[in-house]
Amino acid sequence: MLKESFGQLWDYESVTWARKFFDQWKASLKWQRLKPYDDFARLIEAHWDGIAAHCKPENKISLDYVEGLNNKIRVFQRRAYGLKDQEYFKLKVLTCTLPEIYEND
């Protein structure tokens, strides 16, 4: 039940409400005495800033976009097999996310 209820954290769009939910979820661990869940709660605490950033609507991106970007990166990796220039690879990955520029001739 603890595992299933924790998934609700990702639905919050307010950092305050997300924090309240997490604090209540963490309080329910006190009586369970499950070491893995205590370790997990500490991990969440350590990464709370990133989780809080996820709550803001402007930071949420669709999985379609992420999957498309990952596919583009894999194509670049295949094309760059054997090349040693990491900076060029980083540049290719960064430029694939930029919008296309059309010239007005």
N, C-alpha and C positions, 0 to 999 in steps of 0.2 A: 504494500500500500504506500509506503514511503517513496519508493521508486516511481510509482505511477503519479503520485501527487506532485512530485518535484517538477515534472514536465510542464506544469502550469506556469512556472516562472517565466518561460519564454513568451507567454501570451501578453504579459503586462507591457503597457506603453508609458507607464509612469515609473520613474526610478524609485520614488517614495513607496508606492504600493508594492513594487517588486521587492524592495528591502523588507517591508513589513511581512510579506508572504514568506520570504526566506528566513527571517527571524523566528516566525511561528513554526516553520518547518524544522528549523534547527532545534527549537525548544522541545518539539515532540521527540527528538532523538534522545533526550536525557533519560527517559524511562526504558528505552530499548536496549541500551548497553551493547550496541553493535559497533565494534571498532572500525570496520570498513566505512560505515556511514559517517563516523566522526572524522575519519581521515578525509572523506569526500567533502564534508562541510568546511574543513580547514582549507582545502584546495579552492573551494568556491570563494571563501573569504579572501584568499590571496589574490584571486583574479577578479575581484568584485568590480573594479573600475571598467574592465572590458565588458563584463556582463551588464553593468549599468548603461554603458554606451549602446548596447544592443537594444535596450528598451526604448530608446528614442526613435520615433518613426522615420526620421531622416537618415538614420543609419541602417535601416533594414533594407536588404536587397533580396531580389528573388533568387531562388535556387537555379532557375533557368539561366540567369546571367552568370552565376558562379560556374555552372557546368560548362557553358559556352567558353568562358575564359580559360577554364582548366583544359578544355580540348585544344584551344589555340596554343596554349603553353606546351602541351604534349607534341603538337605538330612542330613547333619551333625546336623542341628538344630533339626530335627525330632528324630534322634538317641539319641541326648543328652537331650531330654526332661526330666526335673526333676533333672538333674545334676547341681551342683552349681559351678563347676570348670570352670571359665571363661578363665583362662590361657590355659587349655587343649583345649578348643574350638578354641581359637585363633591359637594355634599351629596346629591343624587339618586344619584350613582354610589356613594357610601359607604353610603347606607342600603339600596341594593338587595342588599348582601351580608349584611345583618343577618338573623338568623332572625325569622320572624313571631312576633308576640306575640298570644296568645289571652287574651281576658278571661274570667274565670270568673264568670259571673252566674248 
